[in-house]
Amino acid sequence: MIRHIVLFTFSASAEGKTGAENAHATKEMLDALPAKIPQILRSETHLNAPDTDKGNADLILISDFADRDALNAYIVHPDHRAVGAFMAPRRQSRAAIDVEL
């Protein structure tokens, strides 16, 4: 099993929205992916708690996949790519790790 963990930081403002608004919109899009992409075994997203360290990431995604092939299928899936396209002009940074369980 592969656990895919991604941390996102959003620009303070982009595309007419605040960073918090863009993080929330992205969370909603990511939360909808398990119903669209069968390779996702489990997925959760969380927003950074309000009034915490400003150096923290804004959003975390934690997803589980059966194997590397399933993760790779997810990465190229059109619905996943649509989320990435939405995020691209809004995101400041991304850090990921894939862990074998």
C-alpha positions as CSV (number, residue, x, y, z in Angstrom):
1,M,0.0,0.0,0.0
2,I,1.2,3.5,-0.8
3,R,0.2,6.5,1.4
4,H,0.4,9.8,-0.6
5,I,0.8,12.8,1.7
6,V,0.8,16.3,0.2
7,L,1.1,19.7,2.0
8,F,-0.1,22.8,0.1
9,T,0.4,26.5,0.8
10,F,-1.7,29.1,-1.0
11,S,-0.9,32.6,-2.1
12,A,-2.3,35.3,0.2
13,S,-4.7,36.2,-2.6
14,A,-5.1,34.9,-6.1
15,E,-7.8,34.8,-8.7
16,G,-9.9,37.3,-6.7
17,K,-10.0,35.1,-3.5
18,T,-8.1,35.0,-0.3
19,G,-5.7,32.1,0.4
20,A,-8.2,30.7,2.9
21,E,-11.0,30.8,0.4
22,N,-8.8,29.1,-2.2
23,A,-7.7,26.4,0.3
24,H,-11.3,25.7,1.2
25,A,-12.4,25.4,-2.4
26,T,-9.5,23.1,-3.1
27,K,-10.4,21.0,-0.1
28,E,-14.0,20.6,-1.4
29,M,-12.6,19.5,-4.8
30,L,-10.2,17.0,-3.3
31,D,-12.9,15.6,-1.0
32,A,-15.0,14.8,-4.2
33,L,-12.3,12.8,-5.9
34,P,-12.8,9.4,-4.1
35,A,-16.3,9.2,-5.7
36,K,-14.7,9.8,-9.1
37,I,-11.4,7.9,-9.0
38,P,-11.7,4.2,-8.0
39,Q,-8.0,3.8,-7.3
40,I,-8.4,5.9,-4.1
41,L,-8.8,3.5,-1.2
42,R,-9.0,6.3,1.5
43,S,-8.6,10.0,1.4
44,E,-8.8,12.8,3.9
45,T,-8.1,16.5,3.8
46,H,-7.6,19.0,6.5
47,L,-7.2,22.8,6.7
48,N,-4.7,24.3,9.0
49,A,-6.4,25.4,12.2
50,P,-7.1,29.1,12.5
51,D,-4.8,31.3,14.6
52,T,-1.8,28.9,14.3
53,D,1.7,29.5,13.1
54,K,1.6,31.4,9.8
55,G,4.5,29.3,8.6
56,N,2.3,26.2,8.5
57,A,0.9,24.7,5.3
58,D,-2.7,25.6,4.6
59,L,-4.0,22.2,3.5
60,I,-3.0,18.5,3.8
61,L,-4.1,15.6,1.7
62,I,-3.6,12.1,2.9
63,S,-4.6,9.3,0.4
64,D,-4.0,5.6,0.3
65,F,-3.6,3.5,-2.8
66,A,-3.2,-0.2,-3.3
67,D,0.2,0.1,-5.1
68,R,2.3,2.4,-7.2
69,D,0.3,1.6,-10.4
70,A,-2.9,2.8,-8.6
71,L,-1.2,6.0,-7.5
72,N,0.1,6.6,-11.0
73,A,-3.4,6.1,-12.4
74,Y,-4.7,8.7,-9.9
75,I,-2.0,11.2,-10.9
76,V,-3.0,11.2,-14.6
77,H,-6.8,10.9,-14.0
78,P,-8.6,13.9,-15.6
79,D,-10.5,14.7,-12.4
80,H,-7.3,14.9,-10.5
81,R,-5.7,17.0,-13.2
82,A,-8.6,19.4,-13.0
83,V,-7.9,20.0,-9.4
84,G,-4.3,20.6,-10.2
85,A,-5.2,23.1,-12.9
86,F,-7.5,25.0,-10.4
87,M,-4.7,25.1,-7.9
88,A,-1.9,26.1,-10.2
89,P,-2.5,29.9,-10.2
90,R,-3.5,29.9,-6.5
91,R,-0.8,27.7,-4.9
92,Q,2.4,29.0,-3.5
93,S,4.0,25.7,-2.7
94,R,3.6,22.0,-2.6
95,A,5.5,19.3,-0.7
96,A,4.7,15.6,-1.1
97,I,5.9,12.2,0.2
98,D,4.8,8.7,-0.8
99,V,5.2,6.2,2.0
100,E,5.1,2.4,1.5
101,L,3.0,0.8,4.3
